[in-house]
Amino acid sequence: MNLKGKDLITFQDWTKEEINYLLETTLDLKKRYKNGEVFDYLKQRTLFMIFFEQSTRTRNSMEAAMTQLGGHAHDLTKGKMQISHGETVKDTGNVLGRMGEGIAIRNCFHELGNQYLKDIAKYADVPMISMQDDIYHPLQVIADYLTIKEHFPKSEKLKVTILWAYATSHAKPLSVPQSQVLFFPRFGMDVTVGMPEEFPLQDDIVEQAKKNAAENGTNLTFTHNKEEAVKGADIVIPKNWGGFGYFDKWEDTDENKAIMKENLEKHPDWILDETLYSMANKDAKIMHALPADRGKEVTDEVLDSPNSIIYDEAENRLHTARGLLKELMG
């Protein structure tokens, strides 16, 4: 299978066969990397990485993967480029597409980020890779899938609970839970999303996720009861997301920000603590995309327990990035 030149904005645009092929490449490279093998699949190739927001796992996994494949990643921000002076997306896409072999962008500004990535892809003749936008986070969900497969070789009919959780650090995007709710049902997992009514996912994403579940014979459930959500789960993923889906159309106004803060402060009890975690299946795994709002989203006792696989999940960001870059840019 040849994936060279393919864009990745969401895995919803990829077939299951393409995703499984990518996973096979990833597992092969991971094994060979662990054995000390050195690669040069992307020797003298360049990836332009543009970050509109901060990043730890994404930035370092992508840059390290390019280095390990023999190439180079440019670490760019808006302030380092003429984007800060109003350069158009058409000019940015055309120029970078002629100077390197790949472009990767993180832009999570609500109702702006995803469109910006699609516009860059329109004007650049090289792979466009989403490093997260306001709707999707494909790099996180493929690492999640690899981690689940490693801990549950037979992932079919697992109950995965995606649990909204209280946090105060910032209004986090919808992209991680939305990518998970689209992706997991396609690969045999039953998914339950637990969230307060003020924190829904986007209506169009929910509808597509329901279609994915129906087409693949899996269950997709939504509940406003956190105990019901966690009960009987094999995997629990506590994760805050902002209440953008609560609005028909989000507008960045002081009034709407006040509504979001008011809604948030209604639910500080939405924390994955030992009591709530005990309702899951025995030895249920805990996952988290990180960074975690410790003591708010999830307690240290749960997040640092033997059943937590958050660091396996984080490490797999590197391995899946390596497989992806090799296939799209090689």
Number of C-alpha atoms within 10 A of each C-alpha: 8 10 16 15 16 16 22 23 26 21 20 17 9 13 11 14 10 14 14 12 16 21 21 14 18 25 17 13 20 19 12 13 14 8 9 9 11 12 16 15 17 22 15 12 20 19 28 21 21 20 21 16 13 11 12 9 18 20 18 14 21 27 23 19 24 26 18 19 22 17 19 21 21 15 15 14 18 13 11 10 13 12 14 10 9 8 11 11 19 14 14 16 21 17 13 19 22 12 13 20 22 25 27 24 25 26 21 24 15 17 15 13 21 22 15 18 25 17 15 24 24 15 17 22 20 26 24 28 26 24 26 27 28 22 26 28 26 25 27 25 27 25 24 24 19 22 22 21 14 13 12 12 10 12 18 16 16 20 26 28 28 28 28 26 25 25 25 14 11 10 16 17 22 26 21 25 25 22 23 22 28 26 23 25 27 22 19 19 23 23 27 23 24 25 24 19 13 19 22 22 23 18 12 9 16 17 11 14 24 19 16 22 23 14 11 14 16 21 17 23 12 16 15 17 15 21 17 18 26 28 18 20 25 19 24 26 24 25 27 30 24 22 26 25 16 18 14 9 9 14 13 9 9 9 10 15 16 11 14 19 15 11 17 22 12 12 16 13 13 24 25 29 18 14 11 17 23 16 16 22 16 12 14 19 24 23 24 23 20 13 11 18 18 14 15 20 26 26 17 16 14 19 24 13 12 11 15 20 19 20 14 17 23 21 14 25 26 25 25 29 23 24 22 25 22 23 21 21 20 17
